[in-house]
Amino acid sequence: MANEQSPTFVCAGIGDNWDIKGTPHIFALRSDSDNRHLYSCTFKPVLPTERFQIVEKDSGWSIRYYPMGGPTHAAQSSCIRGDGDHGDGINWFVPWASIRDARENRESGHDLAVTAMSEPQDEEDGENETETKTDAGTVHGAGGSRNSERDAITVYFNPETRQVEWEAAEFDPVYQLSAKLEGEILANDIWSSTQLSIVSRDDVVSKIFLMASNRASMLCISLFHILPILIMGLLLDWVAKSTYSELAVTLYKPNFFVEWLIVALVFLSLIAPELFDFFASLKQLQSIWRLAGKIQENAYLRIGLRLAVVVSLLDFIQPFLAIALSAYVAAYLHEGVFLNVIINIVVLEFIHNIDEKLVDSYIRGAIGVDRRSVSVAITDISYTVHESNDFWGTSDSSKEYVLTALAKGDVSNTEKLRMMADTKFGLGLAGAEVRSLRMTVNLVDWQNLEDDEIQKYGAAYLNATTDYTWSHMITKNRRALFFHHFPEIARNFAWRGTVHFKKMEARHVPHLCHIIANQPDCVEIWLHAGDYGNPNNMAELCAELSRNSTVEKVGFPHCNLNNQSCSIVADMLKTNTGLKYLWLMQNRDIGDDSLPDLIAALEQNVTLYHLYLHDTGVTEQAKEEASDKTSARMKF
């Protein structure tokens, strides 16, 4: 229990009371082994939807915590430490009316689940610091008096791990926050996300973000772009030191005016395309430079993006250095032959193309353009103006369209940068309207993702993953890992053919049922080492299978099934018309008592070919009797 002491943080906004001196305190609850503190606040909701921020007591509003990813109804989210200018109007929302109605429906016999609410519409406040006299109800921390469980909302907060969770219940003295990896991005933390395709040539956006996300790429591509400058520098040194002693160095004197005309046209044809490319790309470089300067809490990315911009600028300067050097060589090292002038102009052109060929080969060979992408996740944007009224209200696009196009749109990398940076058609990240932002950039190797990476960044990856990437670049095993960590997102992608899920828990079952009900191309499901010995999980799954006619094969190996589980399966088989094969093997708690129900079910089910019960607790005698009674449809 927490000691009696002045609170460190206050929960502002309860009952629409933003006066931090009059809002309830959050008391320190305890310290864990790493000396990190967990704070809690329990309050009685008085509004249909309560909203709040967490403010450090003695700071006024200069130190506040608000939800990462924007305003949210999520019961679990990460938070950002802001100040008086950052976080205004970005609140947690507790949909108390929906929670209360769902509870009353359940108690009256209706099976109505409390689902995650959509993001709030037009509920941003320009100022949180609005003083009201609304009574927020009785509030307490670890040592205070408790309210009725029916009326209690408890908020838990850890400032070290930046986690905030709430539940519709009284204060729980043994409450544990959800396990979270350092740097992990939750599904509700994402403000916006996109994926950039990796292009080996003529795509400055792809190259800059690739360098910023991968140190090896930064080193290699930088060296490749420096190489032509080094060659030209050495050539210039040779010209300065050796040519005057070895060659007759004089300005070329043409015999005909047409010779100078030809030289001018050759130079113009070389320099014009370079100029067009330079000015077309200069705006992109400026946008990325400005965007990078606003990135908070990620100095590595901020420096990496700006260094990549400098390297790209060197690349664009190379052609002009090459043309200047070739002009001198053509005009003075000609030996009096006009053809030498033309050859000297053209021959140096290959130098500034050396690096482009090297970069192209490196990206295709070492990186791979077909199996990798660059993921960009934005977890916070702080605008200098009111976001809804003054930014999107004057935009030539809309927030919903921009976010959707960035995440799922079939548009080029150049267009995605424009939608991130532009103030009229995008998020405005490069404009004066944005004060700061938080961004994470990762190079994604779809076929070699590790479990830890999926857990940390999988929500950001999935949020911007297209159906093509899901179906053709991500392996089955990794699709299963995505489902394990983010079932609420992964269930909406295509699941075809055979799927394998491992160690599924109760939270996965509704989403698996959603796949079964809505994905007719998913015909075979293997559930390895899942928690289906739990009768509630098995009952929910079998209820969905009982009315399904598209899934043909289901396997439950090592799922802790028992006789009660088999009884639930038997009831499902009596009405199911799609299953052809069912595996209940490798569950040692299935015994002889399970067989009568299964045998009776097979008498009614005419579509199941075989039911497999290998490596169970069924005795030899019972196996023989069951096999005879089911005409060998039951296999042991």
Secondary structure, DSSP 8 states (H G I E B T S, - for coil): ---S---SEEEETGGG---TTTS-EEEEEEE-TT--EEEEEEE---SSSEEEEEEEGGGTTSSEEEETTSSB--SEEEEEEE-SSSSTT--EEE-HHHHHHHHHHHHTT-----------SS---S-S----------EE-TTS----GGG-EEEEEETTTTEEEEESS---TT-------TT---GGG-SEEEEEE--SSS-HHHHHHHHHH-HHHHHHHHHHHHHHHHHHHHHHHHHHHHHHHHS-------SSHHHHHHHHHHHHHHHHHHHHHHHHHHHHHHHHHHHHHTB-S-HHHHHHHHHHHHHHHHHHHHHHHHHHHHHHHHHHSSTT-HHHHHHHHHHGGGGGGHHHHHHHHHIIIII-TTTEEEEEEEEEEEESS-IIIIIITT-SS-HHHHHHHHHH----HHHHHHHHH-TTTS--TTSTTEEEEEEEEEEEEGGG--HHHHHHHHHHHHHT--HHHHHHTS-HHHHHHHHHH-HHHHTTS---EEEEEES--GGGHHHHHHHHHH-TTEEEEEEET-S-SSHHHHHHHHHHHHT-SS--EEE-TTS--BHHHHHHHHHHHTT--S-SEEE--S-TB--GGGHHHHHHHHHH--S--EEE-TTSS--HHHHHHHHHHTTT-EE-
